[in-house]
């Protein structure tokens, strides 16, 4: 680490601002104090790479409405169960405490067994995540269709990372000159999408791992590219990421989902920022399956509202600015006082990948 930090200091001749896209990387950076090892002028800002944080409030509100229905078993990944909705302030665990049937899954395929063992109930899987979890949801959709399961439905909210990176670059308050791209997304998608981004935007992108030394090596490589005036994709996570990614996972995504414009919480509608079920699988979407169960019919991803119409976090919460890297968690007046992991006001404090949770855990003052 010291050698890499010294190399970085010797390389940088001017200030540079880099964004690590992934919330897992944010946690590692804050936990190990990597940002404090950087030479003066090299600044890391935190990106929107936390699927729990960017899932639109409208989707979460729909999940809460569904979980209150006696007919429904609502299931999702653990962190999603603790994100407050926008209308009542309830989260899914609160709905469970009030009698709703809410289950935590570690794999979407567990929803199949749940549906088979509860034929008189409707199992709804709230499907969130980036290209890393989309293949498993695609597999669930395929298996549910093949098994002709009539009591399994999806509330899909999968998002795509590269369009979000492009939206940040195109934003009026953009500060990013180089990205550290998430290694696990790269392991699935390879480098092709990032090459397109680099060619369109003239930015430098380095795919990085999650260990401290891998992150420091990624930062050094990115600064080397910037200092050389090169717009390129570099892979500093070669032990995991292949140029072509994982073709089987890509084929699964391609077969089940189509690319759509999608709202991200805090970032507005991102062109090509999401994945919707293809027509062949659309009957699995809960809005098609049992529209009467949604108080307000859940719009398809392509029909989602603009940011201004989207239910927001409480007014004090600056999650949108944090997800764009414009401000830091400690800039929020509620940080550590009215907003804590035990009583979160916004998703970035809930999620194990959220930036506010990272600062609260590792750098509370
Ligand atoms: S500290 Fe809490 S209220 Fe403030 S931005 Fe983070 S999640 Fe929102």
Boltz pocket constraint, residues with backbone or C-beta under 6 A from the ligand:
constraints:
  - pocket:
      binder: B
      contacts: [[A, 313], [A, 316], [A, 317], [A, 318], [A, 319], [A, 322], [A, 329], [A, 332], [A, 333], [A, 334], [A, 335], [A, 336], [A, 339], [A, 340], [A, 344], [A, 345], [A, 346], [A, 347], [A, 348], [A, 349], [A, 350], [A, 356]]
      max_distance: 6.0
